[in-house]
Amino acid sequence: MLEGCLLTPAHNKKLNEFAAQVMEQYSRPRLVLDLSQLKYMNSEGLSALLKVLTRVRLKGGDMVLTGIHGTLEEIFLITRLTHIFRIYSNRSEAVEDLNRSFPDRESTS
């Protein structure tokens, strides 16, 4: 679960470290990122999410988002990132979808 803000490279460090750890462990990483505790993000945060998504997909995996709310939802709609990220209303729906797409192991969230 991401908390606080994604505004600068320092804020994005937790996301990048988590993604690197998962990608190192699994040949086809699957990530569910819960953004319900994230208060705000700017273009730096959006860029960090897109970079992680790209790296995960290049390894044959996928990343989905859940818990998008309020201002974050508006940001995703305005930037049309809702067409790039698969977004779910709750974690269980996200995990269920990833398990259908990748039935070989549990999702990492």
DSSP file (Angstrom, degrees, kcal/mol; ACC not computed):
  #  RESIDUE AA STRUCTURE BP1 BP2  ACC     N-H-->O    O-->H-N    N-H-->O    O-->H-N    TCO  KAPPA ALPHA  PHI   PSI    X-CA   Y-CA   Z-CA
    1    1 A M              0   0    0      0, 0.0     2,-0.4     0, 0.0    34,-0.2   0.000 360.0 360.0 360.0 129.6    0.0    0.0    0.0
    2    2 A L        -     0   0    0     32,-2.0    35,-0.6     2,-0.1     2,-0.3  -0.726 360.0-169.9 -89.2 139.9    1.3    3.4   -1.0
    3    3 A E  E     +a   37   0A   0     -2,-0.4     2,-0.5     2,-0.1    35,-0.3  -0.894  45.1   3.8-128.7 157.2    0.8    6.2    1.6
    4    4 A G  E    S-a   38   0A   0     33,-1.6    35,-3.7    -2,-0.3    36,-1.1  -0.596 104.1 -26.7  80.4-121.1    1.3    9.9    1.6
    5    5 A C  E     -a   40   0A   0     -2,-0.5     2,-0.5    34,-0.2    36,-0.2  -0.923  33.4-147.0-133.7 154.8    2.3   11.5   -1.7
    6    6 A L  E     +a   41   0A   0     34,-2.0    36,-1.9    -2,-0.3    39,-0.8  -0.851  57.1 121.7-117.5  90.8    4.1   10.7   -4.9
    7    7 A L        +     0   0    0     -2,-0.5    37,-0.3     1,-0.3    -1,-0.1   0.665  65.7  22.7-123.4 -29.9    5.7   14.0   -5.7
    8    8 A T  S  > S-     0   0    0     -3,-0.2     4,-2.0    36,-0.1     3,-0.4  -0.867  83.8 -97.2-137.4 166.8    9.4   13.6   -5.9
    9    9 A P  H  > S+     0   0    0      0, 0.0     4,-0.6     0, 0.0    -1,-0.1   0.852 124.3  57.0 -54.7 -33.7   12.0   10.9   -6.5
   10   10 A A  H >4 S+     0   0    0      1,-0.2     3,-0.7     2,-0.2     4,-0.4   0.902 107.6  46.9 -65.4 -39.6   12.4   10.6   -2.7
   11   11 A H  H >4 S+     0   0    0     -3,-0.4     3,-0.6     1,-0.2     4,-0.4   0.853 110.4  53.6 -66.8 -34.1    8.7    9.9   -2.4
   12   12 A N  H 3X S+     0   0    0     -4,-2.0     4,-2.5     1,-0.2    -1,-0.2   0.541  83.2  91.6 -79.7  -6.7    8.8    7.4   -5.2
   13   13 A K  H <X S+     0   0    0     -3,-0.7     4,-2.8    -4,-0.6     5,-0.2   0.893  83.0  51.8 -57.7 -45.2   11.6    5.4   -3.5
   14   14 A K  H <> S+     0   0    0     -3,-0.6     4,-2.4    -4,-0.4    -1,-0.2   0.921 111.4  47.9 -60.4 -44.7    9.3    3.0   -1.7
   15   15 A L  H  > S+     0   0    0     -4,-0.4     4,-2.6     1,-0.2    -2,-0.2   0.936 113.8  46.5 -60.6 -47.9    7.4    2.2   -4.9
   16   16 A N  H  X S+     0   0    0     -4,-2.5     4,-2.4     1,-0.2    -2,-0.2   0.883 112.8  49.2 -65.2 -38.9   10.6    1.6   -6.8
   17   17 A E  H  X S+     0   0    0     -4,-2.8     4,-2.2    -5,-0.2    -1,-0.2   0.919 112.8  47.5 -66.2 -43.4   12.2   -0.5   -4.1
   18   18 A F  H  X S+     0   0    0     -4,-2.4     4,-2.3    -5,-0.2    -2,-0.2   0.936 113.6  47.6 -62.6 -47.0    9.1   -2.7   -3.8
   19   19 A A  H  X S+     0   0    0     -4,-2.6     4,-2.6     1,-0.2     5,-0.2   0.909 111.4  50.5 -62.5 -42.6    8.8   -3.1   -7.5
   20   20 A A  H  X S+     0   0    0     -4,-2.4     4,-1.7    -5,-0.2    -1,-0.2   0.901 110.3  50.3 -62.5 -41.2   12.5   -4.0   -7.8
   21   21 A Q  H  X S+     0   0    0     -4,-2.2     4,-1.6     2,-0.2    -2,-0.2   0.928 113.0  45.1 -63.3 -45.8   12.2   -6.6   -5.0
   22   22 A V  H  X S+     0   0    0     -4,-2.3     4,-2.2     1,-0.2    -2,-0.2   0.911 112.8  50.6 -65.6 -42.5    9.2   -8.3   -6.7
   23   23 A M  H  < S+     0   0    0     -4,-2.6    -1,-0.2     1,-0.2    -2,-0.2   0.802 109.8  51.3 -68.2 -27.7   10.7   -8.3  -10.1
   24   24 A E  H  < S+     0   0    0     -4,-1.7    -1,-0.2    -5,-0.2    -2,-0.2   0.850 113.9  44.3 -72.9 -35.4   13.9   -9.8   -8.7
   25   25 A Q  H  < S+     0   0    0     -4,-1.6     2,-0.4    -5,-0.1    -2,-0.2   0.828 113.9  46.7 -78.7 -34.5   11.9  -12.6   -7.0
   26   26 A Y     <  -     0   0    0     -4,-2.2    -1,-0.1    -5,-0.1     0, 0.0  -0.898  60.8-149.0-122.4 139.3    9.4  -13.5   -9.8
   27   27 A S  S    S+     0   0    0     -2,-0.4    -1,-0.1     1,-0.3    34,-0.1   0.841 104.4  28.5 -71.7 -32.6   10.0  -14.2  -13.5
   28   28 A R  S    S-     0   0    0     32,-0.1    -1,-0.3     2,-0.0    32,-0.1  -0.728  91.5-157.6-126.1  80.3    6.5  -12.9  -14.3
   29   29 A P        -     0   0    0      0, 0.0    33,-1.8     0, 0.0     2,-0.4  -0.264   8.8-165.9 -66.8 143.6    5.7  -10.3  -11.6
   30   30 A R  E     -b   62   0B   0     31,-0.2    78,-1.9    76,-0.2     2,-0.4  -0.991   8.5-171.2-128.9 122.6    2.2   -9.3  -10.7
   31   31 A L  E     -bc  63 108B   0     31,-2.4    33,-2.7    -2,-0.4     2,-0.6  -0.936  16.9-167.1-119.6 135.8    1.6   -6.3   -8.6
   32   32 A V  E     -b   64   0B   0     76,-1.9     2,-0.7    -2,-0.4    33,-0.2  -0.976  16.5-161.7-113.3 113.1   -1.6   -4.9   -7.0
   33   33 A L  E     -b   65   0B   0     31,-2.8    33,-2.4    -2,-0.6     2,-0.7  -0.865   4.5-153.7-100.7 118.7   -0.9   -1.4   -5.9
   34   34 A D  E     +b   66   0B   0     -2,-0.7   -32,-2.0    75,-0.3     3,-0.3  -0.812  16.5 176.3 -91.8 114.0   -3.4   -0.1   -3.3
   35   35 A L    >   +     0   0    0     31,-3.6     3,-1.6    -2,-0.7    34,-0.2   0.216  46.2 111.2-101.6  13.7   -3.6    3.7   -3.6
   36   36 A S  T 3  S+     0   0    0      1,-0.3    -1,-0.2    30,-0.2    31,-0.1   0.761  83.2  42.7 -63.2 -25.3   -6.3    4.2   -1.0
   37   37 A Q  E 3  S+a    3   0A   0    -35,-0.6   -33,-1.6    -3,-0.3     2,-0.5   0.355  88.1 108.4-101.1   5.0   -3.9    5.9    1.5
   38   38 A L  E <   -a    4   0A   0     -3,-1.6   -33,-0.2   -35,-0.3    31,-0.2  -0.726  48.5-170.1 -83.9 125.1   -2.2    8.0   -1.2
   39   39 A K  E     -     0   0A   0    -35,-3.7     2,-0.3    -2,-0.5   -34,-0.2   0.861  61.0 -14.2 -85.5 -37.7   -3.2   11.6   -0.7
   40   40 A Y  E     -a    5   0A   0    -36,-1.1   -34,-2.0    31,-0.1     2,-0.3  -0.992  51.1-170.0-161.9 154.0   -1.8   13.2   -3.9
   41   41 A M  E     -a    6   0A   0     -2,-0.3   -34,-0.2   -36,-0.2     2,-0.2  -0.987   7.4-161.6-146.1 152.5    0.5   12.6   -6.8
   42   42 A N     >  -     0   0    0    -36,-1.9     4,-2.3    -2,-0.3     3,-0.3  -0.382  52.8 -69.1-114.8-163.4    1.8   14.9   -9.5
   43   43 A S  H  > S+     0   0    0      1,-0.2     4,-2.5     2,-0.2     5,-0.2   0.822 131.6  58.6 -62.9 -30.4    3.4   14.2  -12.8
   44   44 A E  H  > S+     0   0    0    -37,-0.3     4,-1.9     2,-0.2    -1,-0.2   0.912 108.5  45.1 -63.7 -42.7    6.5   12.8  -11.1
   45   45 A G  H  > S+     0   0    0    -39,-0.8     4,-2.3    -3,-0.3    -2,-0.2   0.901 112.4  50.5 -67.8 -42.1    4.4   10.2   -9.3
   46   46 A L  H  X S+     0   0    0     -4,-2.3     4,-2.5     1,-0.2    -2,-0.2   0.911 110.1  51.3 -61.3 -41.8    2.5    9.3  -12.5
   47   47 A S  H  X S+     0   0    0     -4,-2.5     4,-2.5     1,-0.2    -1,-0.2   0.904 108.1  51.8 -61.6 -41.8    5.8    8.9  -14.3
   48   48 A A  H  X S+     0   0    0     -4,-1.9     4,-2.2     2,-0.2    -2,-0.2   0.919 110.5  48.2 -62.0 -43.8    7.0    6.5  -11.5
   49   49 A L  H  X S+     0   0    0     -4,-2.3     4,-2.6     1,-0.2    -2,-0.2   0.917 112.2  49.2 -62.9 -42.7    3.8    4.4  -11.8
   50   50 A L  H  X S+     0   0    0     -4,-2.5     4,-2.5     2,-0.2    -2,-0.2   0.887 109.8  51.4 -64.6 -39.0    4.2    4.3  -15.6
   51   51 A K  H  X S+     0   0    0     -4,-2.5     4,-2.4     2,-0.2    -1,-0.2   0.916 111.6  46.7 -64.6 -42.6    7.9    3.3  -15.4
   52   52 A V  H  X S+     0   0    0     -4,-2.2     4,-2.7     2,-0.2     5,-0.2   0.934 111.7  51.4 -64.4 -44.9    7.1    0.4  -13.0
   53   53 A L  H  X S+     0   0    0     -4,-2.6     4,-2.5     1,-0.2    -2,-0.2   0.920 111.1  48.4 -56.9 -45.0    4.2   -0.7  -15.2
   54   54 A T  H  X S+     0   0    0     -4,-2.5     4,-2.3     2,-0.2    -1,-0.2   0.927 112.2  47.7 -62.0 -46.5    6.5   -0.8  -18.2
   55   55 A R  H  X S+     0   0    0     -4,-2.4     4,-1.0     1,-0.2    -2,-0.2   0.909 113.2  48.5 -62.6 -42.0    9.2   -2.7  -16.4
   56   56 A V  H ><>S+     0   0    0     -4,-2.7     5,-2.4     1,-0.2     3,-0.6   0.924 112.8  47.1 -64.6 -44.9    6.7   -5.3  -15.1
   57   57 A R  H ><5S+     0   0    0     -4,-2.5     3,-1.7     1,-0.2    -1,-0.2   0.847 105.3  59.4 -68.4 -33.2    5.1   -5.8  -18.5
   58   58 A L  H 3<5S+     0   0    0     -4,-2.3    -1,-0.2     1,-0.3    -2,-0.2   0.779 104.0  52.7 -64.3 -25.1    8.5   -6.2  -20.1
   59   59 A K  T <<5S-     0   0    0     -4,-1.0    -1,-0.3    -3,-0.6    -2,-0.2   0.332 127.2-102.0 -89.6   6.8    9.1   -9.1  -17.8
   60   60 A G  T < 5S+     0   0    0     -3,-1.7    -3,-0.2     1,-0.2    -2,-0.1   0.615  89.2 105.9  85.3  12.3    5.8  -10.7  -18.9
   61   61 A G      < -     0   0    0     -5,-2.4     2,-0.3    -6,-0.2   -31,-0.2  -0.196  56.3-134.2-106.1-160.6    3.9   -9.6  -15.8
   62   62 A D  E     -b   30   0B   0    -33,-1.8   -31,-2.4   -34,-0.1     2,-0.4  -0.984   3.3-150.0-155.7 161.5    1.3   -7.0  -15.0
   63   63 A M  E     -b   31   0B   0     -2,-0.3    23,-0.6   -33,-0.2     2,-0.3  -1.000  14.3-174.7-137.0 134.9    0.4   -4.4  -12.5
   64   64 A V  E     -bd  32  86B   0    -33,-2.7   -31,-2.8    -2,-0.4     2,-0.3  -0.881  15.1-134.2-126.9 161.2   -3.1   -3.2  -11.5
   65   65 A L  E     +bd  33  87B   0     21,-2.7    23,-2.7    -2,-0.3     2,-0.3  -0.859  20.6 174.8-117.9 150.1   -4.3   -0.4   -9.3
   66   66 A T  E     +bd  34  88B   0    -33,-2.4   -31,-3.6    -2,-0.3   -30,-0.2  -0.960  56.7  42.9-144.2 161.4   -7.0   -0.2   -6.6
   67   67 A G        +     0   0    0     21,-0.9     2,-0.3    -2,-0.3   -29,-0.2   0.690  64.1 161.0  78.3  18.7   -8.2    2.3   -4.1
   68   68 A I        +     0   0    0     20,-0.5     2,-0.3     4,-0.1    -1,-0.2  -0.594  15.8 162.9 -76.3 133.5   -8.1    5.3   -6.4
   69   69 A H    >>  -     0   0    0     -2,-0.3     3,-1.4   -34,-0.2     4,-1.2  -0.947  38.0 -20.6-147.9 160.4  -10.3    8.0   -5.0
   70   70 A G  H 3> S+     0   0    0     -2,-0.3     4,-1.9     1,-0.3     3,-0.2   0.001 126.3   7.6  46.1-123.8  -11.1   11.7   -5.1
   71   71 A T  H 3> S+     0   0    0      1,-0.2     4,-2.5     2,-0.2    -1,-0.3   0.852 130.4  56.9 -60.3 -37.6   -8.4   13.9   -6.6
   72   72 A L  H <> S+     0   0    0     -3,-1.4     4,-2.4     1,-0.2    -1,-0.2   0.915 105.7  50.5 -61.5 -41.6   -6.4   10.8   -7.7
   73   73 A E  H  X S+     0   0    0     -4,-1.2     4,-2.2    -3,-0.2    -1,-0.2   0.913 109.9  50.7 -62.2 -41.7   -9.3    9.5   -9.6
   74   74 A E  H  X S+     0   0    0     -4,-1.9     4,-3.0     2,-0.2     5,-0.2   0.906 108.8  51.9 -61.5 -42.0   -9.7   12.9  -11.4
   75   75 A I  H  X S+     0   0    0     -4,-2.5     4,-2.3     1,-0.2     6,-0.3   0.927 110.6  47.4 -60.8 -45.6   -6.0   12.9  -12.2
   76   76 A F  H  <>S+     0   0    0     -4,-2.4     5,-1.3     1,-0.2     6,-1.1   0.874 115.1  46.3 -65.4 -36.6   -6.2    9.4  -13.8
   77   77 A L  H ><5S+     0   0    0     -4,-2.2     3,-0.7     3,-0.2    -2,-0.2   0.934 113.5  47.3 -70.3 -46.5   -9.4   10.5  -15.8
   78   78 A I  H 3<5S+     0   0    0     -4,-3.0    -2,-0.2     1,-0.2    -3,-0.2   0.894 116.4  43.6 -62.9 -41.1   -7.9   13.8  -17.0
   79   79 A T  T 3<5S-     0   0    0     -4,-2.3    -1,-0.2    -5,-0.2    -2,-0.2   0.519 107.3-128.4 -82.5  -5.1   -4.6   12.2  -18.1
   80   80 A R  T X 5 +     0   0    0     -3,-0.7     3,-1.7    -4,-0.4     4,-0.2   0.706  65.1 138.6  63.4  22.1   -6.5    9.3  -19.6
   81   81 A L  G >>< +     0   0    0     -5,-1.3     4,-2.8    -6,-0.3     3,-1.1   0.601  54.2  81.6 -71.1  -9.4   -4.3    6.9  -17.7
   82   82 A T  G 34 S+     0   0    0     -6,-1.1    -1,-0.3     1,-0.2     5,-0.2   0.679  88.6  55.9 -65.7 -15.8   -7.5    4.9  -17.1
   83   83 A H  G <4 S+     0   0    0     -3,-1.7    -1,-0.2     1,-0.1    -2,-0.2   0.599 113.7  38.3 -88.4 -13.4   -6.9    3.5  -20.6
   84   84 A I  T <4 S+     0   0    0     -3,-1.1     2,-0.3    -4,-0.2    -2,-0.2   0.814 112.5  54.2-103.5 -43.9   -3.4    2.3  -19.6
   85   85 A F  S  < S-     0   0    0     -4,-2.8     2,-0.6   -21,-0.0   -21,-0.1  -0.717  77.4-130.2 -93.6 142.1   -3.9    1.0  -16.1
   86   86 A R  E     -d   64   0B   0    -23,-0.6   -21,-2.7    -2,-0.3     2,-0.4  -0.838  32.8-164.5 -85.7 125.1   -6.4   -1.6  -15.1
   87   87 A I  E     -d   65   0B   0     -2,-0.6     2,-0.3    -5,-0.2   -21,-0.2  -0.943   8.2-170.3-121.6 132.8   -8.2    0.0  -12.1
   88   88 A Y  E     -d   66   0B   0    -23,-2.7   -21,-0.9    -2,-0.4   -20,-0.5  -0.870  29.2-130.3-122.7 153.3  -10.4   -1.9   -9.6
   89   89 A S  S    S+     0   0    0     -2,-0.3     2,-0.3   -23,-0.2   -22,-0.1   0.772  91.2  15.6 -74.3 -25.5  -12.6   -0.7   -6.8
   90   90 A N  S  > S-     0   0    0    -25,-0.1     4,-1.6   -24,-0.1     3,-0.2  -0.970  76.0-111.8-147.3 164.4  -11.1   -3.1   -4.3
   91   91 A R  H  > S+     0   0    0     -2,-0.3     4,-2.8     1,-0.2     5,-0.2   0.856 110.9  58.3 -64.1 -38.6   -8.1   -5.3   -3.8
   92   92 A S  H  > S+     0   0    0      1,-0.2     4,-2.3     2,-0.2    -1,-0.2   0.893 106.7  48.4 -64.5 -38.4  -10.0   -8.6   -4.0
   93   93 A E  H  > S+     0   0    0     -3,-0.2     4,-2.2     2,-0.2    -1,-0.2   0.909 112.6  49.6 -63.6 -41.7  -11.3   -7.8   -7.5
   94   94 A A  H  X S+     0   0    0     -4,-1.6     4,-2.2     2,-0.2    -2,-0.2   0.928 112.8  45.4 -63.5 -46.5   -7.8   -6.9   -8.6
   95   95 A V  H  X S+     0   0    0     -4,-2.8     4,-2.6     1,-0.2    -1,-0.2   0.909 111.4  53.4 -64.5 -42.0   -6.2  -10.0   -7.2
   96   96 A E  H  X S+     0   0    0     -4,-2.3     4,-1.6    -5,-0.2    -1,-0.2   0.912 109.9  47.7 -59.9 -43.7   -9.0  -12.2   -8.7
   97   97 A D  H  X S+     0   0    0     -4,-2.2     4,-2.0     1,-0.2    -1,-0.2   0.916 112.3  48.5 -65.3 -43.2   -8.4  -10.7  -12.1
   98   98 A L  H  X S+     0   0    0     -4,-2.2     4,-2.7     1,-0.2    -2,-0.2   0.891 108.8  54.1 -64.3 -38.0   -4.6  -11.2  -12.0
   99   99 A N  H  < S+     0   0    0     -4,-2.6    -1,-0.2     1,-0.2    -2,-0.2   0.843 108.1  50.0 -65.8 -32.3   -5.1  -14.8  -10.8
  100  100 A R  H  < S+     0   0    0     -4,-1.6    -1,-0.2    -5,-0.2    -2,-0.2   0.892 115.3  43.3 -68.8 -39.2   -7.3  -15.4  -13.9
  101  101 A S  H  < S+     0   0    0     -4,-2.0    -2,-0.2     1,-0.3    -1,-0.2   0.828 130.4  24.8 -74.3 -32.7   -4.6  -13.9  -16.1
  102  102 A F    ><  +     0   0    0     -4,-2.7     3,-1.1    -5,-0.2    -1,-0.3  -0.696  68.3 171.3-133.9  77.5   -1.7  -15.6  -14.4
  103  103 A P  T 3   +     0   0    0      0, 0.0    -4,-0.1     0, 0.0    -1,-0.1   0.485  59.8  85.3 -72.1  -0.5   -3.0  -18.8  -12.7
  104  104 A D  T 3  S-     0   0    0      1,-0.1     2,-0.3     2,-0.0    -5,-0.1   0.707  99.9  -3.5 -79.7 -18.2    0.5  -20.1  -11.8
  105  105 A R  S <  S-     0   0    0     -3,-1.1    -3,-0.1    -6,-0.1    -1,-0.1  -0.981  81.1 -76.5-162.5 170.9    0.9  -18.2   -8.5
  106  106 A E        -     0   0    0     -2,-0.3   -76,-0.2     1,-0.1     2,-0.1  -0.342  49.4-108.2 -72.7 154.0   -0.5  -15.7   -6.0
  107  107 A S        -     0   0    0    -12,-0.1     2,-0.5   -78,-0.1   -76,-0.1  -0.449  25.0-127.7 -78.5 155.0   -0.4  -12.0   -6.7
  108  108 A T  B      c   31   0B   0    -78,-1.9   -76,-1.9    -2,-0.1    -1,-0.0  -0.920 360.0 360.0-106.1 125.7    1.9   -9.7   -4.7
  109  109 A S              0   0    0     -2,-0.5   -75,-0.3   -78,-0.2    -1,-0.1   0.357 360.0 360.0-134.1 360.0    0.3   -6.6   -3.1
